[in-house]
Amino acid sequence: MLKFLKYTAFVLVIIGALNWGLVGFFKFDLVAFLFGEMTVLTRIVYDLVGISAIVSIIAAINCHNEHEMQ
């Protein structure tokens, strides 16, 4: 279960990063294009990407701490 959470968080962080790249380079928000401008679904996607970033940060810190202990 924890492995699934980490993998899902990683995928959502990549999706978020790619979306921000599209916004930066082309002024095109793919999430808003697919789900509408600030609809409930769009906000859920943004929320999940943000939560995934936090999960990924925690996973990276834990991995770093485990590596230092060895």
TORKOL-4160 file (C-alpha; in steps of 0.2 Angstrom, whole numbers, padded with zeros to 4 digits, m for minus):
70
<pt num="1" X="0000" Y="0000" Z="0000"/>
<pt num="2" X="0014" Y="0012" Z="0005"/>
<pt num="3" X="0023" Y="0008" Z="m0011"/>
<pt num="4" X="0007" Y="0012" Z="m0021"/>
<pt num="5" X="0005" Y="0029" Z="m0013"/>
<pt num="6" X="0023" Y="0033" Z="m0016"/>
<pt num="7" X="0022" Y="0028" Z="m0035"/>
<pt num="8" X="0005" Y="0037" Z="m0037"/>
<pt num="9" X="0013" Y="0053" Z="m0029"/>
<pt num="10" X="0028" Y="0052" Z="m0040"/>
<pt num="11" X="0017" Y="0051" Z="m0056"/>
<pt num="12" X="0006" Y="0065" Z="m0050"/>
<pt num="13" X="0021" Y="0076" Z="m0047"/>
<pt num="14" X="0027" Y="0073" Z="m0064"/>
<pt num="15" X="0010" Y="0077" Z="m0071"/>
<pt num="16" X="0010" Y="0093" Z="m0061"/>
<pt num="17" X="0028" Y="0098" Z="m0067"/>
<pt num="18" X="0024" Y="0094" Z="m0085"/>
<pt num="19" X="0008" Y="0105" Z="m0083"/>
<pt num="20" X="0019" Y="0119" Z="m0076"/>
<pt num="21" X="0031" Y="0117" Z="m0090"/>
<pt num="22" X="0017" Y="0119" Z="m0103"/>
<pt num="23" X="0011" Y="0135" Z="m0093"/>
<pt num="24" X="0028" Y="0142" Z="m0093"/>
<pt num="25" X="0033" Y="0139" Z="m0111"/>
<pt num="26" X="0017" Y="0140" Z="m0120"/>
<pt num="27" X="0004" Y="0148" Z="m0108"/>
<pt num="28" X="m0006" Y="0133" Z="m0109"/>
<pt num="29" X="m0014" Y="0125" Z="m0094"/>
<pt num="30" X="m0018" Y="0107" Z="m0099"/>
<pt num="31" X="m0027" Y="0103" Z="m0083"/>
<pt num="32" X="m0039" Y="0118" Z="m0086"/>
<pt num="33" X="m0041" Y="0113" Z="m0104"/>
<pt num="34" X="m0046" Y="0096" Z="m0100"/>
<pt num="35" X="m0057" Y="0099" Z="m0085"/>
<pt num="36" X="m0062" Y="0117" Z="m0086"/>
<pt num="37" X="m0056" Y="0133" Z="m0078"/>
<pt num="38" X="m0056" Y="0131" Z="m0059"/>
<pt num="39" X="m0070" Y="0118" Z="m0059"/>
<pt num="40" X="m0071" Y="0106" Z="m0044"/>
<pt num="41" X="m0062" Y="0093" Z="m0054"/>
<pt num="42" X="m0048" Y="0105" Z="m0059"/>
<pt num="43" X="m0046" Y="0110" Z="m0041"/>
<pt num="44" X="m0046" Y="0091" Z="m0036"/>
<pt num="45" X="m0032" Y="0088" Z="m0048"/>
<pt num="46" X="m0022" Y="0103" Z="m0042"/>
<pt num="47" X="m0025" Y="0097" Z="m0024"/>
<pt num="48" X="m0019" Y="0080" Z="m0027"/>
<pt num="49" X="m0003" Y="0086" Z="m0036"/>
<pt num="50" X="0001" Y="0097" Z="m0021"/>
<pt num="51" X="m0002" Y="0083" Z="m0008"/>
<pt num="52" X="0008" Y="0072" Z="m0019"/>
<pt num="53" X="0023" Y="0084" Z="m0018"/>
<pt num="54" X="0022" Y="0083" Z="0001"/>
<pt num="55" X="0021" Y="0064" Z="0000"/>
<pt num="56" X="0036" Y="0064" Z="m0012"/>
<pt num="57" X="0046" Y="0076" Z="0000"/>
<pt num="58" X="0043" Y="0065" Z="0015"/>
<pt num="59" X="0048" Y="0050" Z="0005"/>
<pt num="60" X="0064" Y="0058" Z="m0001"/>
<pt num="61" X="0068" Y="0063" Z="0017"/>
<pt num="62" X="0065" Y="0046" Z="0024"/>
<pt num="63" X="0075" Y="0038" Z="0010"/>
<pt num="64" X="0090" Y="0050" Z="0014"/>
<pt num="65" X="0089" Y="0046" Z="0032"/>
<pt num="66" X="0089" Y="0028" Z="0029"/>
<pt num="67" X="0104" Y="0030" Z="0018"/>
<pt num="68" X="0114" Y="0039" Z="0031"/>
<pt num="69" X="0111" Y="0026" Z="0044"/>
<pt num="70" X="0120" Y="0013" Z="0033"/>
